[in-house]
Amino acid sequence: LIRADGKLHRFSSNGKQGDAAGWYVLHVDGDIAAGCFGDWRIGFKQDWHANINRELTIAEKAKFKEKVASIRHEREAEEKRHRAEAQTKATEIWSKADLAVEHSHPYLIKKRIKANGIKIYNNSLVIPVYDENHQLQSLQFIDQDGGKRFLTGGRIAECYYTIGNIENASLLCIAEGIATSESIHETTGYPVVTAFNAGNLMAVARIMRKKFPDLLIILCADDDHKTL
C-alpha cells in the first residue's frame, strides 16, 4: 500500500519481516504526481515524477525541484536520526556480546569456519559493520538456522568488516558474506573484507583502493547467476 500523503514512509526492501530499510515519499497534490524512493541499507535513492507525455515547463521543473529538496531534507534528517540510534544500540550490544569460539554456533559448524573476532549475543552470531574511519555503524546477526538480519536503521552502504591484517599484505580479497570471507581467509591466509551484499562490493572496493592504492584487490562475488 502506497500512501500518497507527502510524508516519509518505510518498508521492507528485502522481503523480511521487521526490515524497514526501504523508504518513499509521494506527493499527488498539484498537476503532476512526484516523489522519491530508496533504500537506506545500500544508499540507493531515486527521484520520480509522473509521465505526462510532454516536457515539463520551467515552472513545473522548479516546483518539482522544490518538492525533491523538501523530501531530501526530511529524508536526510530521518536517516541521521535512525543511524545515530543504531550506532548507540550497536555499541551497547557489541560491548555486551561474548567472543565466539570454534564450534560455538550452528552456523560456524555448518559452514566449517572459525570465528575470527565474531561475537555471540542471544544465541546469534554478531558481526560488526564499520565505516572507513573504523566507526561502528551497525551489526549483522546470524541466527542458529542461518537467518541474517541487520540492526534496524544502521548504515551498511560503504561499510565493511575486515578479517586479517591488510598492512603489508600482498593482496586483498573482498567478498559478500561472512562465511565466504572466512573461508577465503582460512584457505589462503589473505586478508578479506566483507561487504555484506553484492550492491556494496564496488563501494567498498573504491574505499580499499583509496586506502591502499598499490595493493592488488580481488573481488570474490557470489556466483548467483543460476539462482536469480
Secondary structure, 3 states (H helix, E strand, C coil): CCCCCCCCEEECCCCCCCCCCEEEEEECCCCCCEEEEEECCCCEEEEEECCCCCCCCHHHHHHHHHHHHHHHHHHHHHHHHHHHHHHHHHHHHHHHCEECCCCCCHHHHHHCCCCCCCEEECCEEEEEEECCCCCEEEEEEECCCCCEEECCCCCCCCCEEEECCCCCCCEEEEECCHHHHHHHHHHHCCCEEECCCHHHHHHHHHHHHHHCCCCEEEEECCCCCCCC
